Amino acid sequence: MILEAITYKLALDFFKFLKKNRINATSIKVDFYDKVRHHYIDFVDVAAMDTYYTTNYTPIDNCTIGDLVSIQFFTATSDTYNFTTTYNATDVTQDFKLVTGSSYDRQRNAGRQVFIDRQKQLIINAVKQYVDYWAELKYIYVTGIYSPCYAVPGWSENTWYLNSLREAFTTSRDTSQFPYTNTKIEEYPPN
């Protein structure tokens, strides 16, 4: 389930990135799409997603494609600035919406808004980067891969790119490299 494992790991790395920035995601809904139907799984938090990844995708089975995994919904909380801010994200890969909320304090809310906006922008930027990688993987999923089990990267359409993405996302299992800015990902084999 190579594509399923990679798209799942991308979602997991996205949430680990948020956690590094003291934005803790909970109530996570993930969509598993098999070209016919959608199957949703809810996770309490990132630790539950990590356990699911270790249980189901270690080691990665290169011989089957699996489902296309995407983030549908999550709630996040941050107390970075000595007050609690909540975020509700919906339709992450389609028509992304992010709603913020914080405890009401008439005298302090105007001053807090700059900090809330800063974190909101961090989430928006991270979602954009997530969706960019997810769209590439969706393209590979939709166009198909000829015999992923037997195809040496570069022998058939998208196998080199898929292998490069797999290496980038799963080389370091313990830490998230998201948004993969210092990771080498090649779409085409070298000449």
N, C-alpha and C positions, 0 to 999 in steps of 0.2 A: 504494500500500500504506500508506494513512494510519494505520490502526489498528495495523498491524504495526510501523511506524516509531515510533509514539508509545509503544507498550508496550516496544519494544526500548530506546528512549531513556530511559524510566523506569528500566529495569534498569541501564543504563549509568550514569545519574546516581546511582543508589543506590550503586554501587561506587565512583564518584568521591567521594561523600560519605564513605564509609569510609576511602578513601585520604587525604583531607584530615585525618582523625583518626588517621592513621598505622596504619591497619589495611589491609594489602595483601592483596587477594583474588587467589587463583590457582585453578587447576582448576575453572573455572566451567562448569556445565552449564546450558544454556538450552533451554527447550521451545518449539517452534513448533507450535501446534495449529490445525488448519483445519476444525474441527467434525466431522471423520471420523477423523483419525489424528494421532498425535504424532510430531514429527520433532525429534531432539535434536542440538544442536551444542555441542561442547566448545571452550572458549577457555582458552588458557594463562594469560592475565592480562587486566587492564583495557585495556591498550594494544591487545591483539588485538581486543577488543570494539569499541574506538573505531575501529580501522581498518575493521572490518566495517561499522560504522554509516556511516562516510564513503563507503565503496565502494557500499553497497547502498541507502542512504536519502537521499542528497543529490543532487538535491533530492527532497523527498517527493512521491510520486505521489498526488494526492487522489482519483483516479478509481477506485481499487480499495481494498478493505478490507484484504486480506492476512490473515495468521495472527494469532492471539493469542499473544504472547510472554510467557514467565514464567521466573523463576529457579527452578531445581530444586535445585541443589546448589552449594556453593562451600566452599573452604578458605581461611582467612585467617591471616596471621601478623602479629604486632605486637611491636616491640621498644621501645615507648614508654617503659617504665619501667626500662630497662637490664637487662632479662631478656626472653627470648623467650616469647611466649604464642601458642598456636595455637587456632584455632576451626574446627570443622567444622559447617556448617549444611546440613540436609537438609529436603526437603519445604517449601520456603519459603512457597509459596502455599496449601498444604493443611493439613498437620499439622506445623508448624515445630518443629524440634528443633535445639538448639545445644549442642555438646559442646566444652568447653575443655580445654586441656592446657598444661603448662609443664614446663620442666626441673626435675628433682627436686633440691631442696636442703632437707633436713630442718629446718635452722635458720632458713631464710628464707621458706619457703612460707607460714607463718602470717601473716607481715607483708605478703607479696605478695598475699594473697587479696583484700584490699580494692581493690587496683588492678585485678586480674583481674575482679572483680565489677563495677567501674565501667565497664570496656570492654565487658563482656558485656551490661550494661544498655543501653549506647549502641547496640550491634548489635541487641538485641531491640527497642528503640524505633524504630530505623531500619527494621527489617523490618516492624513494625506500620504505619508510615507508608507504606512501599512497598506493602504488601498492601491498604491502604485505597484508594489510587489505582488499583491494579491491579484491584480488585473493581469500581470504577466503570467502568473501561474494559471489563472482562469483561461487565458488564451491557449496555453499549452494543453490544458484539460479539454477545451472545446475542440481544438484542431486535432488532438489525438497524438499518440506516440506509437509508432510501429514497434511492437515487440520489445517493451522496456527491459525484460529479463535478459534478452540475448543481444540487444543492441549495445555495442560499445559506443560510448559518447562520441558523437560526431558522425556515426554511420547513418543515422536517420534524422528526420526533422525533429527539432527540439530536444534531442537527447543530450547534446553537449550543454545546452543552456540549463536543462533540468538538473544535470549532474553538478554544474557549477553552483546553482542555487542550493542544492542539497548539501554540498560541501560548505557553503557559506553559512547556512542556517544550523547545521548539525555538527560541525567540527568540534565546537566547544559546547558540550552538553550542560555543563554546570553554570555557565554564565551566558547571559543574553548579549549578543553583539548588535542588537537593534539600535539604531536604524541602518546598520551595516555600511556606514560611510567609509570605514577603513578596511573593508573586506573586498577582495577581488572577485567580481562576478563577471563572467564572459558569456556573451550570447552565442558567439561563433567560435569554432576552433581556430587556433593560430594557423597562419598560412604556411 
